[in-house]
Amino acid sequence: DGGNGTSVAKGVLSKDKKRLDSVKTIFRVRPTYDNHMHFGSRLAFGSDGMLFVSDGERSDLETRPQAQHLDSHLGKIMRITPEGKPAPGNPFIGKANALPEIWSYGHRNVQATTVDPQGRLWEIEHGPRGGDELNLIQKGENYGWPLASYGIEYSGEEITTNKPHREGMKQPVYYWDPVIAPSGAQYYTGNAFPAWKDSLFIGALKEQRLVRLVIKDGRVTGEEHLLTDIHQRVRDVRQGPDGLLYLVTDEGQLIQLAPQRRQ
C-alpha cells in the first residue's frame, strides 16, 4: 500500500555471535503509513514471558487520532506471545472493533520500556513541547494522547484537542518541561551501585546525558543528571549481568559506567 510500519522479528544468534539464523517476522503493525516519524518501538519481556511492543502514532495530524482508536496499533503498547500471537489475558480480546494485541493506548511516541522486579511495566514517551512523560502502564488503560497532555506543539501553538486532565484517562507519574527527549530506560536492580538500587535510568537525546529518577512507592521522589559532560545523545541504557550500566550513543560509542575505585 506504499506505507511503512514497525515489525517484530525473531531469530537465533549463531554460536560465534556473528549472525542471526532462522529469522522470522512474528508481528506487523497495522495500518502502515508513509512517513518517517514516530515509529516509537521498544521491546520488553514481562515477568510472565510475554512480549510488550510499543508503537508511535506516526506524528501527523492525520494519524494522531488513531492513538485513541482500538482498531489501530498506532499509539499503543501491544502484548504478544514469543510467537507473535495476542497474549492470553489481554484486555480487548473478543471485543468488537478492537485489536486483541493491544494492552494500553493513548500513547504518542514511546521511546523506552522497562520492567521492574514487581513485574510492572514503566514506559517513557516523547511528548510534544514540554510534555515528555513517564507512565506506569496498567492493563487496558488510556494514557490520553492526543486528548490529554501537558505539552504544546513544537511551533509554540496550542494543541487544539488537548487538556492536561480528562476523566477516564491516566495521568503520567512524571513529566518533563522543558523536555529531555528520553530514549531507552533501565530499572536498576544490581549490586554494583547500592545507592542507586530501584532507580530508573533514562537516556537523554536532547540533553545529551543520563538521567536517574529515584522511585519510591510508584512515585518519583528525585531526579539526578549524570554524565553531563559527554555531549552525546544517549540512545539506550542497559544493566549488565555484572550489575554495571552500559550506554550506547548516537555517535556510536558504548560507555561502561562503573563505581569509582578508591585509592
Disulfide bonds with the S-S distance in Angstrom:
none
